[in-house]
Amino acid sequence: MQVSSMSLLFLTSSFVLQVHGNTKAPLLQFRRQPAPESVKVFAFCQMEPSSDLAADLPSIRGSVLFSQRYPGGRLKADINLAGFALTRVQPLCAIHVHQYGVLNGSCPSTGPHYNPHHVNHPLHPGDFNNFRVRNGKIVEHLRNLRASLFGPESILGRAVVIHEKEDDLGLGGDEESVKNGNAGRKLACCTIAVSNGDLWRQMVPNQ
């Protein structure tokens, strides 16, 4: 996404010329301009079960919302997923950003982890890692993710994937561990798309 020069004025300081007392001596004052709302980018991802989901796996549905104020700013995410099995033991499940958007509802079509810097897992920008399932749901608000909605490494158009297992965080001692954390099959997925921000403001007020 390109940001106009007018939208980036908040990165500079404005000069205000003031009259000082009776001498009318000019006084230069620096004033920090707030980030304009027009710069903020919102994104939305509608999570759906994989079209080839095995019968023994849960059907996960829900949403993942994103918000970022400006290039280099903190990326926030709001995760609201349901459909996990109601079990006494509350498991951990991994969530990652994958290379490609979803094709024909098939989560395997999303490819490997998005890894623009060719580093080992869990250092990929979309390695959101593990989330506790509580009462059949994952509800989390994340405030400082490594990924971005801006620039050549934007995650827009890529996929968020929820896996069946816990991420071993690259400590599993095998090749798959440093690729994907041995997080298992892809339960559900969605393609990250730009949104107008209405749902974010509704679901995540005062953020």
C-alpha positions as CSV (number, residue, x, y, z in Angstrom):
1,M,0.0,0.0,0.0
2,Q,1.3,3.4,-0.9
3,V,1.0,6.2,1.6
4,S,0.8,9.8,0.3
5,S,3.3,12.4,1.4
6,M,0.4,14.3,3.1
7,S,-0.4,11.2,5.2
8,L,3.1,11.1,6.5
9,L,3.1,14.6,7.8
10,F,2.8,13.2,11.3
11,L,6.4,12.0,11.1
12,T,7.6,15.6,11.0
13,S,7.2,18.5,13.3
14,S,5.3,21.7,12.4
15,F,6.7,25.1,13.0
16,V,4.4,27.7,14.6
17,L,5.4,31.3,14.6
18,Q,4.2,33.1,17.7
19,V,4.3,36.7,18.9
20,H,6.2,37.0,22.1
21,G,5.1,39.8,24.4
22,N,5.3,43.4,23.2
23,T,8.6,42.9,21.4
24,K,6.9,40.7,18.7
25,A,10.0,38.6,18.7
26,P,9.4,35.4,16.7
27,L,9.4,32.2,18.6
28,L,9.7,28.9,16.9
29,Q,7.8,26.1,18.6
30,F,7.8,22.4,17.7
31,R,4.5,20.6,17.7
32,R,4.2,16.9,17.3
33,Q,1.4,16.0,14.9
34,P,-0.7,13.0,15.7
35,A,-0.9,10.0,13.3
36,P,-3.9,10.7,11.0
37,E,-6.7,8.1,10.9
38,S,-6.3,7.9,7.1
39,V,-2.9,6.2,7.6
40,K,-4.2,3.4,9.8
41,V,-4.7,0.1,8.0
42,F,-7.3,-2.6,9.1
43,A,-7.5,-6.1,7.9
44,F,-10.0,-9.0,8.3
45,C,-9.7,-12.8,8.0
46,Q,-12.8,-15.0,8.1
47,M,-11.7,-18.4,9.5
48,E,-13.3,-21.4,8.0
49,P,-12.6,-25.2,8.3
50,S,-10.4,-26.7,5.6
51,S,-12.4,-28.1,2.7
52,D,-10.5,-31.4,3.1
53,L,-10.8,-31.6,6.9
54,A,-10.7,-35.1,8.3
55,A,-13.9,-36.3,10.0
56,D,-12.1,-36.7,13.3
57,L,-11.0,-33.1,13.5
58,P,-13.0,-30.1,14.9
59,S,-14.5,-27.5,12.6
60,I,-13.1,-24.2,13.6
61,R,-14.8,-20.9,12.6
62,G,-14.4,-17.3,13.6
63,S,-12.4,-14.2,12.8
64,V,-8.9,-12.7,13.0
65,L,-8.8,-8.9,12.9
66,F,-5.7,-6.7,12.4
67,S,-4.9,-3.1,13.0
68,Q,-1.7,-1.1,12.4
69,R,-1.4,2.7,12.6
70,Y,1.6,3.3,10.3
71,P,4.6,1.6,8.7
72,G,6.9,0.3,11.4
73,G,4.1,0.7,14.0
74,R,2.8,-2.1,16.3
75,L,0.6,-4.6,14.6
76,K,-2.4,-5.6,16.8
77,A,-4.6,-8.6,16.3
78,D,-7.9,-9.8,17.8
79,I,-8.5,-13.5,17.6
80,N,-12.0,-15.0,18.2
81,L,-12.3,-18.7,17.2
82,A,-14.8,-21.4,18.2
83,G,-15.6,-25.0,17.5
84,F,-12.8,-26.8,19.4
85,A,-13.7,-29.9,21.3
86,L,-15.0,-29.5,24.8
87,T,-12.5,-31.5,26.8
88,R,-11.3,-31.6,30.4
89,V,-7.8,-30.9,29.3
90,Q,-7.5,-27.5,27.6
91,P,-5.0,-27.9,24.8
92,L,-2.7,-25.4,23.1
93,C,-3.0,-24.9,19.4
94,A,-0.6,-23.1,17.1
95,I,-1.5,-20.1,14.8
96,H,0.7,-19.0,12.0
97,V,0.8,-16.8,8.9
98,H,1.4,-18.9,5.7
99,Q,2.9,-18.0,2.4
100,Y,-0.2,-18.0,0.2
101,G,-3.9,-17.1,0.4
102,V,-6.5,-19.9,0.6
103,L,-7.5,-21.6,-2.7
104,N,-10.9,-23.3,-3.0
105,G,-11.2,-23.5,0.8
106,S,-8.2,-25.9,1.0
107,C,-5.8,-25.0,3.9
108,P,-2.9,-27.1,2.4
109,S,-3.0,-24.6,-0.5
110,T,-1.6,-21.9,1.8
111,G,1.9,-23.5,1.5
112,P,4.7,-23.2,4.1
113,H,5.1,-20.5,6.8
114,Y,5.6,-17.0,5.4
115,N,9.4,-16.6,5.8
116,P,10.7,-13.6,3.8
117,H,14.1,-13.6,5.6
118,H,14.7,-17.3,5.3
119,V,15.2,-17.9,9.0
120,N,14.3,-20.8,11.2
121,H,11.0,-21.1,13.0
122,P,9.9,-19.5,15.4
123,L,11.5,-16.3,14.0
124,H,9.1,-16.0,11.0
125,P,7.1,-12.7,11.2
126,G,3.8,-14.6,11.3
127,D,4.8,-17.1,14.0
128,F,2.0,-16.2,16.5
129,N,2.8,-19.4,18.3
130,N,0.5,-21.1,20.9
131,F,-2.9,-20.3,22.2
132,R,-4.9,-22.0,25.0
133,V,-8.3,-23.4,24.1
134,R,-10.8,-22.5,26.8
135,N,-14.4,-23.8,26.8
136,G,-14.0,-24.7,23.1
137,K,-12.8,-21.2,22.1
138,I,-9.6,-19.2,21.5
139,V,-10.2,-15.5,22.4
140,E,-7.0,-13.4,22.4
141,H,-5.9,-9.8,21.8
142,L,-2.3,-9.4,20.7
143,R,-0.6,-6.0,20.8
144,N,2.9,-6.2,19.4
145,L,3.3,-8.7,16.5
146,R,6.4,-8.8,14.3
147,A,4.3,-9.0,11.1
148,S,3.2,-5.9,9.2
149,L,0.3,-4.7,7.0
150,F,2.6,-2.2,5.2
151,G,5.4,-2.5,2.6
152,P,6.9,-5.3,0.5
153,E,6.7,-7.7,3.5
154,S,3.0,-7.1,4.2
155,I,0.9,-10.1,5.2
156,L,-2.1,-8.9,3.2
157,G,-3.2,-11.6,0.8
158,R,-1.5,-14.3,2.8
159,A,-3.3,-16.8,5.1
160,V,-3.8,-17.3,8.8
161,V,-3.8,-21.0,9.7
162,I,-4.8,-22.7,12.9
163,H,-3.2,-26.1,13.5
164,E,-4.3,-29.1,15.4
165,K,-1.3,-29.3,17.8
166,E,0.9,-27.2,20.0
167,D,3.9,-25.5,18.4
168,D,7.2,-26.9,19.7
169,L,8.8,-23.4,19.1
170,G,11.7,-24.9,17.1
171,L,12.9,-27.1,20.0
172,G,11.8,-30.5,18.6
173,G,15.2,-31.5,17.4
174,D,14.2,-32.3,13.8
175,E,13.9,-30.6,10.4
176,E,10.2,-30.0,10.6
177,S,10.6,-28.3,14.0
178,V,12.6,-25.4,12.6
179,K,10.2,-25.2,9.6
180,N,6.8,-25.3,11.3
181,G,7.1,-26.3,14.9
182,N,5.6,-29.8,14.3
183,A,2.2,-28.2,14.8
184,G,0.3,-30.8,12.8
185,R,-2.5,-30.7,10.3
186,K,-4.2,-27.4,9.2
187,L,-7.7,-27.3,10.8
188,A,-8.9,-23.9,9.5
189,C,-7.6,-21.0,7.5
190,C,-8.5,-17.6,6.0
191,T,-7.0,-15.0,3.6
192,I,-6.0,-11.7,5.1
193,A,-7.8,-8.8,3.3
194,V,-8.0,-5.1,3.8
195,S,-11.1,-3.9,5.6
196,N,-12.7,-0.5,6.4
197,G,-12.1,-1.0,10.2
198,D,-15.8,-1.1,11.2
199,L,-15.6,-4.6,12.7
200,W,-12.4,-3.8,14.5
201,R,-14.0,-0.7,16.1
202,Q,-17.0,-2.8,17.1
203,M,-15.1,-5.8,18.5
204,V,-12.1,-4.0,19.9
205,P,-13.3,-0.6,21.3
206,N,-10.7,2.0,22.5
207,Q,-7.8,0.3,20.6
